[in-house]
Amino acid sequence: ARQKLAAGGFLPQVNLKASYGSLGLRETLVSPETFVSLSARWELFSGLETVNERRVAAAKVGKVRAEQESLKIQYGNRVEQLKNQLKSILTRYQFEEKNEKRVERFLKTVQDEYRRGVKNGSDLKSALELVLETQVNLASLR
């Protein structure tokens, strides 16, 4: 729209004026007067003002388009970043769920061996800490 407006400076301009009433054109008449004028103007040379206005308008349009493209790229990158973060979190969550099941089986094995006297208290403690750590990791991802 700005470019079209600036390009309008190259086109002729037509003005129409109309008035009705006491215009003061003739002081002797008592009746209302009517006045109509039509003027046309076509500027042939404006000291390059019209050309420069058109260039400025084109530059502004280009700037706005570049800003829009930049925002589009920025938001596209941010969306990709968030998708990758989500994918990473989901992958980690799935891993931690599988790990939780493995750790619980390991704890049961250690508890059984502890009851039979094969494992000692520090082994049982380490297995319990591993279960707790896995549960904390899962809770932080939820």
N, C-alpha and C positions, 0 to 999 in steps of 0.2 A: 504494500500500500504506500509505503514511504517512497519507493522508487517511482510509482505511478504519479504520485503527487509532485515529485521533483521533475518528472518528465512533462508534466502539465505546463511548466514554464516555457516550453517551446511552442505551445499551441496558442492560437488567438484567444483573446478574452472578449466577451460580449457582456455589456451591462445594460440593463433596462431600468429606467426610473419612471415612476408615475406618481402624480399628486393630484388631489382634488380638494377644492375648498378655496378659501381666501388666500391667495398666494401673494398678493401685493404686487402683481405684475402691472396691473392697470388700476390706478387709484379711482378712476371715475366709475367703473362698473360696480354694481351692487351684487350681481349674480355670481354664483360660485364659478371658479375657474378650473380648468383641467390642464394639466401639464404632463406631457409624455416625452421622454428622451431615450434615444438608443445610441450607445457608443460602442465602438469596436476598437480593439487595440491589439496589435501584434508586434511584439518586441523583436526586432531583428538582431540586435546585439546588446547584451547586458553586461559587457565587461567580463564575460566568462562566469558570471555569477550563477546562471542557470546550470551550466555544465558542472561547476564545482558543487552545487547543491545536489545534483544527480550523483556525482561521485561520492559525496559524503553519505548520501542515503544508501548507495550500494555497499559502502564500507560498513555502515551500521548493520545492514542486513547480513553481510558476511560475518560480522562479529557475533551477532546473535546466533547464527547457524553454527558457528564454531563452538560457542558456549554450550549450545544444546547438544552438540556431538560429544563434547568433553564430558558433560553430565551423564550422557547416555553410556559412555565408556566407563566412567567412574562407578555408576550404579550397577552396570553389568559386572564389573570386577568385584564389587562388594557382594553381589548375589552369588557369584562363583565362589568367593571366599567363604561365605556362610554355608553354601552347599558342601564344600570340602570339610568345613568344621563339623557339620552335622554328620557327614559320612564317617569321619574319623571317630566321633563320639559313639556312633552306633556300632562301629566295628570294635571299638574298645569295650563297649558294654557287652556285646555278644561274647567277646573273649573272656571277660570277667565272669559272666554267667557260667560258661563252660569251666573256667578255672575254679569257681566256687564248688561245683559238683565234684571235681577232682580232689580238691582240698578236703571236702567233707568225707570222701571215701578214704583218703589218706589218714585223716583224724581217726576214723573208726578202726582202721588197720593198726594204727599206733596204740589206740586204747586197748584193743584186743591183745596186742603184744605186751603192753604194760601189765595187763592183768595176769598174763602167763609168765611175767618176769623177764621177758626178752629185752624190753625197752625200759629205760629209767625215767625218772621224773623230769629231767631236762628235755628229753625227747618229746614227752607229752606236752610240756610247756611250749616248746618250739612249734609243735603242730597246732596248738590252740592259738598261738600268736599269728600263725599263717592264716588260719580261718578268720580271725578277727580282722586282719589286714585286708583280706579279700572282701569281707563284708563292708568294711569302711570304703574301699574303692568302689564297690557297687553302689553304695548309698550316695557317694559324691557324684556319681554319674546320673542318678535319678533326679 
